[in-house]
Structures are given as structure tokens and as C-alpha cells.
């Protein structure tokens, strides 16, 4: 009997060890964090910013002993802003690299395509950029998607408010990329205009490959648009500005944050600085001790950063940095690397003093977006640098 009990005890220990291997990690191992983003092409600067924000946070976490007794490491894949590449990369990171959590979704279409994959794998999917409303408000139960970024329908309201306050807009025209991100914002912008009982001059769409936008913009000018509300990635956004310059149409442009995603000023030309676009963070202005510390770490790690104007786009760094620390708190709360436990861990986060703000219960009560309208700021390009729009401008 004693021998039988000993065998059972030994078997229990082995099974417990196997279970720990599935939900925790050995000290000789690393906890892998995955990143799917654009690391080449027009949006490469944004992908670089996300990488830097994540790595900065990972360095801090590792310096304090890591998580669950293990160090973190970042494993990245380039999706080139392409849905097919993003899906392949996500599968590889989940099933081959066995990442504990997946970050990604620089582009809304890519993010939406990855959601079924993470849901099936029960892996947390953290969004530090893509703003499509339906990414987090996807109707899935359980929902494995969490975001530290802007949300389209709230950005859309902010865009209309800004256009009215700064330019006295009364009849804006909409020009939107023809993909799920554009569709999300078309719905939100129309709702925002309807809430003010404001008419619009019209809605025009553009494709990623469009090089001549004179017809779309010409129709908006003929309809007497007094401002343009723009939603498009960096390349098409630049094409809009070039077309306006060629048409000599000096109409105010209020944009989602597409222009911040890469080589906008280079591609758009002289009038790039006239576009005002939304952000969630800036390293300019008065900084808290935490913000000062993070900026000092950025300068130490990346020699090309000498001043706040060199962190471009700052929103990518800040969103990713805060998102990584919040994810670490979720993993700590879970006490394991089990995806469903980490998902529940997000909901139990009580507070975190972050770079963007002080977070209180950011994901409680089914909330999957940690940022809201009060966290948005407005920016513009000056000498190839993203700078806050002065509140004293006319």
C-alpha cells in the first residue's frame, strides 16, 4: 500500500511539473512576447516606434526580475501592412514561437483578420495602434482583445469638434480610405455630424493605389466643402495633400492619425505641415517624473533620440510602453501563462501609473479600451517632426 501511495505521489509530482510547464516557465527559459507590425514600407516608422516602446518596457520589467521568475523577450514579424502576411505572422508567433501574448494591429484590417486566430488559440491580443471600433467591440465572448490606443468613434467626434472649434467648419467633406478602417470612420463621422445637426458636403473614397485624386477632391470642392475630414494611412494621406496643392485648394484638413505613421512630410511635400491630426501622447511640455525617466531611457537606448522632437511618432512608443506594462500586470495577476487566465488578469488590474496617464481599473467591467477622448491631443508636422498644435493659434 505504501509503495502504491509512493507511486501515486511521484505521478502527481510529474503531472504537476508538466502543468507548471504549460502555465509558467523555468528560470532558464524566457517568456516570449509577440509583435506583428509593419517594419518596412510607408508605415515602418510606426512599427519601429511600437518596437521601441515594447522593448523599453521589457527592459524595465526584466531589470526588476521579470515575470513568474523568468525574463521577457520580444519576437517580431513584419506584416508590411498586408492582411495575408499579418495572418501568417500571427499563426507563426502563436503556434511556433508559443508567445504568451501577441501585440499588433498597426492597421485595422490586419488586426481584424488576426482576431479569429487569437480567439481560437485563447491568446491575449493587445492593440497599441489600430483604432477600428470593432476591433475591441467585436461581440466575442470571451473577448481576448485589449487596446491601449484611440478608438475610431471617439476620434471621429473629436475630429468634428476640432474642425468646428479651430476652423469654424460648417460643411465638411469626408475623404476616406476604402477599407474596414475607412468604413469604421465613415460611420463614426456621420454620427458625429448628425449629433451636431451639421450637413456634409459629401463622402469620397480612395484606394491605397490611387495616384490621382483630383476627381474625388474636385467633387468635394464643387459641393462647397469648407474643410476636409481625412482618414487614410500615410501614403494615401500624402496623396491627398499633394492633390490639394496641385489644385491650389487651400482647405483646412483635419485628420485621424494616419499621417503620423511614417514618411508623411517627405511624401506630402510643402503643405504637409497644414494637416492637423490626432495623437494620444507627446513628449513635449511639462513631464511627470515617470515621463522624464522614460524619455531618459529612450535617449540612452537609441542614440538617434536627442530631444522630444526625435520621438516620431511618440504615440507608438507611449501606447506600446503602457500596453506592455499593463500586460505584465495581467500576467502577474494570472500567476501563469495560460491565455484565458491572462485574459481574466486584465480585468483585475486596479491601477497603473503610466506614461500616458494614471490608469484606474482600465479593463474592469468588460471594458477593453484603456484610453478615451480625454486622452487625445492634436499635432502637426514641423520640419519633419511631430509637434503639438499650439492652443494659442487662431
Buried (B, 14 or more C-beta within 10 A) or exposed (E): EEEEEEEEEEEEEEEEEEEBEEBBBEEEBBBBBBBBBBBEBBBBBBBBBBBBBBBBBBEBBBEEEBBBEBBBBBBBBBBBBBBEBBBBBBBBBBEEBEBBBBBBBBBBBBBBBBBEBBBEBBBBBBBBBBBBBBBBBBEEEEBBBBBBBBBBBBBBBBBBBBBBEBBEBBBBBBBBBBBBBBBBBBBBBBEBBEEEEBEBBBBBBBEBEBEEBEEBBBBBBEBEBBBBBBBBBBBBBBBBBBBBBEBEBEBBBBBBBBBBBBBBBEBBEEBBBBBBBBBBBBBBEEBEEEBEEBBEBBBEEBEEBEEBBBBBBBBBBBBBBBBBBBBBBBBBBBBBBBBBBBBBBBBBBEEBEBBBBEBEBBBEEEBBBBBEBEBBBBBBBEEEBBBBBEEEEE
